[in-house]
Amino acid sequence: MKLNLQNSASSATVLTTVLLLILANIEAATAALPPFACDASNPTTKKYAFCRPNLPIRQRAKNLVAHLTLDEKASQLVNTAPAIPRLGIPAYEWWSEALHGVADAGPGVSLNGSIRGATSFPQVILTAASFDVQLWYRIGQRSKMGSRSRDSREDPLMTGKYAMYFVRGLQGDSFRGGRPLGRLQASACCKHFTAYDLDRWNGNTRYVFDAHVTAQDMADTYQPPFESCIHQGRASGIMCAYNRVNGVPNCADYNLLTKTARGKWAFDGYITSDCDAVSIIHDAQGYAKTPEDAVADVLKAGMDVNCGSYLKNYTKSAVQQRKVAEAQVNRALENMFAVRMRLGLFDGNPKKLIFGGIGPAQVCTRESRALALKAAQSGIVLLKNSNKLLPLPKGKPSSLAVIGPNANKAETLLGNYHGHPCTSITPLQALQSYVKNTRYHPGCNNVACSAASIQEAVAISKGADYVVLVMGLDQTQEREDYDRTSLVLPGKQYNLITQVARAAKRPVVLVILSGGPVDISFAKVDPHIGSIIWAGYPGEAGGVALAQVIFGDHNPGGKLPMTWYPQQFVKVPMTDMRMRADPSKGYPGRTYRFYRGRKVFEFGHGLSYTTYKYKFTSVPQKSLNLNSVGSAKVAKNFDSMRNVVVADMESESCKTMQFLATVGVKNEGDMEGKHPVLLYTRQENTTNGSPMKKLVGFESVNLKAGEKTEVLFNFSPCEHLSRADEDGLMVVEEGTHFLVAGDQEFPIAVQIA
């Protein structure tokens, strides 16, 4: 949730971010291995209880583990699990990479056979900008072939909902939840648990970083997205992160993995370490005295599988030295095999199961490619549009100049952890389909732009009717294991943009590709730059989507899913995990909820080619009296405002106070548009630790010109008017609270005697 100055898909930005592992029955390449488990034609395996699909899965998993020797058990506790031929169990690879389309970066997937690629959806940060839960769910459904996703950025509600709906779609659950029989079509794994916000910054690395997090920030920032992913989304996997939190390695934290995830959130699945996150507990952090101690620490904490080899190498000796009981090993294996069984991998011939017929015809389908285009269209954000420069008139420009290092780079559109896309059209190629006389110059040698051919780019731009600059970042600037130390455009990009803009016949269009914010304050106020578009990393269909937005075949409706900070924000140490501002020490806070400094662009900012008008049409509650909420205790905070602890209220009281808030929305322009309606709350008098505002609901609507609709929000005062206190307890404070939608506000008076 804290701003991470790196790639939106890198591990450091997650909080709420979400990893989706596609668990497939990966067979080992050695000849002696069984092709699949529980072959009905094999008389040896037919007798095992774990091969009987009619038995409860936990009973089957327990039965399987009971057949294993200690050596076999240790061998299964790692991502590359070998076969157990005597039991007819094939090898299994837990690690596959499919961030937004299947990639062959990990050991679990190869794209060198009959299937050569897969649909590449936008990087998650752009998909999140759509604020469209139906879209997120549909991408999850299409991603069974497959995808994983993480990092939808700084708001805990939005990140949590992204995780929940994506996981439901991916695992085969219904949109509203309620998966039958606990079966899985794929297994989703939420990562990186928890407070994992730094990769490599100023000499600090994720492998040794100790994140000091207050109970307050943990309660209302770092944990809620994971709770949504695990409890509401019912993800079947969790990955514990490299870092420590308040001195304890995440993978060795019993309170985190067992008491919180399995206990409080009812998690029922496997917990894996990040790769080599167990070894560093001894080797880098020095938290454990011996390798066996590290193994004992993580197994006792509730971790099940190690991405790496540490558990395979040291579990047997840890048991023999009595540092950990074999029962803990059994528990871990039962969790792992239960997930494989829920996937149907112990139900006999996989060709007879739901995905048994998957082949080239089911990959890169027309439907998947259309969804990739819709995702890119829905996420693109129009940041500036002076004098309605956009959309450009179709058919009228006789010439177009396309300038910039990102204009003709298909790979840049894909972000990182990408595989082989079905197809990929660059922005330049897509724009050429609108204007035949299109001239192009990269302007820079690459995105770093240490060398720029500004005069050549200027010469091309002078003669064109319109100019589109495609600038920004790429994976050389923001990636995993690297944190950005600057928010401005790299190298000579600023010089290229400003000189081309001043030479052009009319104001130019500036397109920014990036995973994170960029300080383009100069472009925001420069009259020579008429329009600014942020397109994230928009995936295989990103070039087409951009051209459609620029020429008006699609009306942009995306909203920024993160705050765009000014360059001065880099002075804030990334090692400081605090959300709340501390003005007395010059600390500005983080995220739109608490940051008190200047912004380049706000969270939720996004323009359209049409205009929308809001009105609260129905809010039944104008006041709430919390004097009669069961056994709730009234307390005072440091600002002498009375509050009620939500956990002390009777659950029935919270349900009774819920109501529907109705927001009327009208498209008052002359163009159809897709539009996210964002509902916030704020307090009239914010106290120490209260957010300046917070998102409590959102819904995407599609309205034709002149059309209007009503959006219903289920409003729960216990949830939506509460904030975390210093002890991490959610409290509702007295005073006037406001519902906020666009420029409309509706007051609700909260009374506490």
Steps between C-alpha positions, in 0.01 A plus 500: 500500500794731557625651176777288362706681242530202271311284257136448573549129462811472713476322828573809709182681413263238607274532781240419407611376225411151362723200356306246293676162463362273236541153642520257212596135505858552386655165428871438535701439189648172621377177350425300817236732638126435499312732262232581758388395847234244584490324165184288508671239284783458750408228752763629744358851535133395493524372857608833652238703682656822372397393149128486586331824388189422704689538829550839671809673367658550841460128571663416168791739561557357847499148357755591234739660747477193725655292221812719472839447656673794667736533203204510262325754717800733498530471122142624455542821704655694210366653180653229278345192659640173361291200405425220744484208256412234756175689572436595139542871575659711223737790546344838558622856446334766715685795345364645179512861384188649344472858620258608227518213257700178515876557505781251470718688749449237771569125495134397478412613148653458157367680194712305255249227422164501327397805704732789414337789683203628698291813533694781668265719701605843628724529802269490800556863594323604177220247531439633850445847355175375347344458847292228334451188714319317220804552276736377771291187549486431126877537462538253787270257318695530175826470688457136588698442187660704687604809688611631831466849623626736762513861598195711445650774718438722791138466612423200725136473393576507128795263535294262710211497256735444209648203683161359598340514155809393309546202732136399467523509124828313490409224743166431332280656766188699422514879482339529845691208651377160607728248331339153513674210677823694546616397152740722307549569133827673586666604824553867584778606735495840674840667535715640654379455856553759656611867511737429212583836353868514422716310252834674476534861609799695624687191618194334653380174346182301541701206635599673823257792529312523829174688444393685813122520473259640756194305606294787357653479152491122503128504577377745237766489229722195477270214602154576351592408139631164616190440708286564193713271285500221759169527685263640237685378191584166664839475336659159545856626533704765680861601447684637801747775416876533542494788744460514873219693667581644839794265533336173395547345153163471330552132423579430866214701649246271671272794579490596133474161328304293750314727740405763241479321164384154606322606818343842459456483121415125478769432238497145367787447261876492473752766604819530299811704555631735239800350326780442753308691767568215744875491444540873566347461847831335593742605228420873466282611790667293770162447664558124524824360640514196273334385177300250704377782723381690193310194379346453843404868523307503173326165546391590852376835371273325250692517173462193277722513192833664425579655165862388507679199647541580870216282628608209282855530633438558870154371601616145575787620719269751672263214591787276609637780719150541647481863400167435331250217534425277202135588560578853376645353182188288455277803547688691230478212255131447565436865413698467178353172381150619589537786250625264230203276569259794483644563155403145401858381459434181698174414322649292222569584139511884474382480138158406635487803729385857432822618334592169342434620148697824510719553197598773255136556404416610855788748526510844336130476426306787349320543833822527699656747260183710504511501879864614492395791280209588727727490805747738336222734386336502843818581689649779288483830689458842338692734731470826304297615200530875449253653256376151418803421287402135517354314333685583180271529197496175305573542132600867525868493599698472179814426698600376842834498681559229759798565723650316793698194615182313601310561177619190316603260777256210527680351799460818705121462478522167681669611821691226679453129564347478155493203269440485128190703412250379243561812297647840567449829317703800608350847546676611182354215296151562637518875434617433143169322440324835563739730314679360198751785489658432839867572563689361797815573694595349839664824609716309751733205472285323761273580796799602712550766233863570573535600135223685320449590135289800582553701185402208276182449704427873489541507122246220455257660744506842334347367182222291656139599563508327839772359725477209743790443741521152656736530795539367854674202653568133435655204679844657500356769727258306722523132569525239772800530734537866409334807649485828314684789659352766273149597398589710197528374145842344435786660311414755235132409463394835650711688242361292216139555606524874556693577182273289281193656663625851430582418139167334418221681312253447784505354854631144513369180655727348767465130584674360808570129538595409856411280792537774758454875526715744306544866587390671180398824669657689210264333250199564718544877465668527159249644246694331220401163646127476446425147620665246727416129510626243748487145363693295756634194323187418299580149374484350154202713395639821648610657174156455347325626814716814507428582136128446555503740795701762312264494201177466698401142422510448875415756767756474784356437845788376713582655838846511654544217752787682672611849596753667270750668729748778415872436476551628855326188629815296436644664811260289707691185600353182356595332824241710683180296493274756667180599325402791724661840455717648772518875423715569806779296343433595139359159413223545238329163533418254224210428266204724427353418841783654703742688272495874566740625235463627145377250243565486128178302450261365763391145562175455306578773245390430146326700227261402224385629162159551660385645833319331787278653764443346844221534752420314822145387429442291812686469830261375771726582793583861582607423855618200699471461874758258634374516857296184452739261331505218748803475724710753311746694711538872454853633512684823428796535270789741528292774341227459763249365250280217618508178301356151508710190430336305219603164646307585818177556311255218463511370142125535475530869586744552213264320262205709617684824422576401138319685222503561126654825377382585149701720265338626182737532203424670169710517185452863397730486200452383145712185511440160657736419783601242757537670835606384848294657781716530812342546844713638782444598861668780690468656844426865562760511776779252439681376807853377542515190283177553308522485121421820314263286296469135415346299219203293620346385173518519122311379197560532128203607287459539125281792392397618156485873428223652712438177689474486878498225758510441874785323676420324827766471768455268797617723782611357833580769761697249707727434204491818294504764774766327708874547513778329693610642833852483642440145628382376163135491603240627255300785655215729394541859618231748587438807285396568144607257231439556130425271210684641198436426132666737254412853609199383703501446877241362740543552877440231762509603865642238736393548861665340802385598848 
